[in-house]
Amino acid sequence: MKTGFGWIKIKGSRYDYDVVIHVDGSVTRRKKKASKPLKGAYGHTPLSEMELDIVAREKPEVVLVGTGQYANLPITPAARSLLSSYSAIVKPTPLLLRDIPGEKRTFIAIIHVTC
């Protein structure tokens, strides 16, 4: 996996948007729409609890959150609280990507590719 500002490359495919890597290894676009109404309060669309319903559905052993190239993805207090009820790793995207190949537990990764 590789990343730069505004993109991520996973298994040979390049994505120019935020992604979710699911428990089954599939990659989908992050559904930020649920968090968009909070953009004004944070200056950027945050990761909110409204996006984390996938965690309950997929039941991973760990939730990985890549907070962007410069670790500037805001995370709402409610999302932090929800994440604290799981084993969660929250790191800047480039650092998180280093950990993923060695991760032995089932996981969901929510990865922000800009800021």
N, C-alpha and C positions, 0 to 999 in steps of 0.2 A: 504494500500500500504506500502511496505517495500523496502528498498534498502541497498546495501552494495557495496563495490568496485567491479565493473564489472557485477552487476546484479540488477534487479528490479523485484518485485513481484506485479502483478496487478490482482485483482479478482481471486486469487488462482493460476495464471499462472506465472511461472518464465521465465524471458527473460535475456539472457546473452549478450545483445547487446543494443545499443541505440534504443529508440522507439519513435513513435509518437502516441499519443492518439488523435483520430479524434473526430470531433463534434458529431458523432453518437456513440461514446464510443468504437469503434473498436480500436485495437492496431496493428500497423504494425512496421516493422523495419525502422529505420531512413535511408533514402536514401542519404548517405554521398558521393556517387560517384561524384555527381555534384561539391562538394567542394574539392575533393581529390587533384586537381591540385594546390591548395593553401597551401597544407601541408608544403612544403618547406619554405614558407615565414613565417609560424606561428609555425613551429615545431610540429604541431598537426593538424589534419584535423579540420578546423574551421566550425562554422555555417556560411554559406554565404547566400546571397540573392538568389542564384541559387537553394537553397532548400526551399525557402519560397513561392513558387508558390501555394502550398497547402492552404496557408492562403487566397489568393484571390479566390480560387475555393470554399472553404468551408465556408467562411465568418463568422468566429466566432466573438463573442462579445469581447473576450480577447484571447491573445496569451500568453501561459506560456512556459518559457524556463528554463529547469533545466541544470545548467552549470557544472554538475559533482559533485562528492563527495567532492572535495576541491575547487570548483568554478574555474577550470582552462580551461574550454572550451573557446577557442578564438571565438569571434564574429567579423566578418568583419565590417568595417565602413559602407559599403553599406547595410548590413543586419541590423545594428543598426538603420540606417536611415529609412529603410522600417518598422522595428518594431515600430519606434516612430510615424508612421502614424496610428497605432492601439493602443488599450489599451493593453499594454504588461507588464508582470511581469517576471523579470529575476532574478533568485535566485539559490544558490547551490541546487542541486537535493534533498538532505534530507530535507531542509527547504521548498522547493516547494511542496514536497509530503504531508506535513502537511496541506497545504492550499487547495489542490484539493478536498477533501471530502466536504468542505464547500462552494466551488465555485458554485454559483447559475447561473452565466452567461454561455452561450455556449462557449466552448473553444477548442482550439487545444493546446496540450502540446508536446513540443519537448524536450526529456529527454536524457541527456548524463549520462552514468552510471559509467565511470571511472574518472580519474583525476578530 
